[in-house]
Amino acid sequence: MASFARVVGLLFLTFYVADGFLLHYNDRCMFNSTDLDDIEYTYSHIYNKLELFRFSSALGKFVGYTEFGIKQADHFNMDAAYISSMRATKEHICKPNIEIYYQAALTKSAKPYVRLQWASPPVDSTGAAMLVCVVYNFYPKHVRVTWLRDGREATSGVTYTDKLPDGDWYYQIHSHLAYTPKFGEKITCVVEHVSLEEPLHVDWDPSLPKSEINKLAIGASGLTVGLLLSLGGFLYYRKKSCDAGSILVPTH
């Protein structure tokens, strides 16, 4: 999996509100690893959603974004001791916290669960159908889902949802395959994830799941019992009718 930029929410915010105006300070640590060279620390002054000036460890100085902000940046840049302390923040604050994040979560992984099912079974003469491959409870976020039809990757009729957060660090993604079923065709959903030693292959089984088979069996049993009861009632009625017809009526 390719590395990706992460931003730690080390946001030490101080708010000042007066007559509807808002000023806040924003500390951020952006990183790709725990190496100091892969970490950038920024410290921003923001007023009414407008950033006035910012210190960046990548530049080693303050930069202004407004007329007032440029004056403030020039003023701070002339204070060598203050600039030195700001440069040291990356090592003293960002690096220790980033290492905690890596130990606690970012180096962890959770294997995905995969469920392959009908999204829309064939119901008409065209035989058009749709399968959905549900991949869930995996971490980290990056995952690759592909479809195979008789061993060949399917490129048409394939769609994906966004990677959706489940909560508690987990993610899920749904992939759909629109296709026309062919007799004997093997369809497979393939999932690749950093938590897996090799890609996970889940083959489509067109037979009904056990729960559906049980439902059909219960329904068939109920129908059989109903028919037997109906037949017993009919035979009993016919017998009573025959018995009544065979009674001799005395004549005078």
C-alpha positions, 0 to 999 in steps of 0.5 A: 500500500502506498504511504499517504499523508496523515494529519494529527489533530494536535490542535491546541486551540485558543479562542477569543470571541468579542462581538461576534469576531473569532480568533483562534490558533491552530497547531498541526503535525503533518506526516508520512512516518515517524522520521523527522524529515517526513514531519511538518509542523505548522502554527497558524493565526486565523481570524474569522476563518481567514488565515493571517499568518503561519509558521511552517517548519518546512520553511523555518519561518513565519509567512503572512497572508494578509497585510496585517499578517505580513507585518506580524510574520516579519516581526516574529521572524526578527526574534531569533530565539522565538523562531528557534523555539518554533523550529524545535516544536516539531521534535518536542511535540510532533514526533512523540505524539506521532510515535504514539499514534503509530504504536496505538493504531497506524501500524495495526490492521484488521482483516476484512470480512467479505459477503457475496450476495444478490443485489438484483437476481434475474427476474425476466427473459433477458437474464440480467442480474447484479451481484454485490461484494460487501467488504467490511470491518477492515483497517487501514482504509486502503483496499482493492476489490476486483471481479473475476469471471472464469479467471479473467478480470471483469472490467465492464459492469463494475461499480464501487461505493466510497470507502465508508467509515464504520466507526471504531477505525473500521471501514467498508466498501461495496462493489457491484457487478452487473452481468448476464448469468451463464451456465457453469460460469465461475464468478469471484470477488477478489479482495487485496488488503495489507492485513492479508498475506495473499488476496482473498478469493470469494466464489459466488454460489448461485444456490440458495443460502441455508436460511432461504432453504430452511424457509422454503422447507418450512413453507413446503411442510406447512403447505403439505400439512394444509393439503392433508387436512383439507383432503381429510376434511373432504373425505369426511364430508363425502363419507357423511354425505354417503351415510345420509343418502343410504338411510331408509325412509319408512313409507306409510 
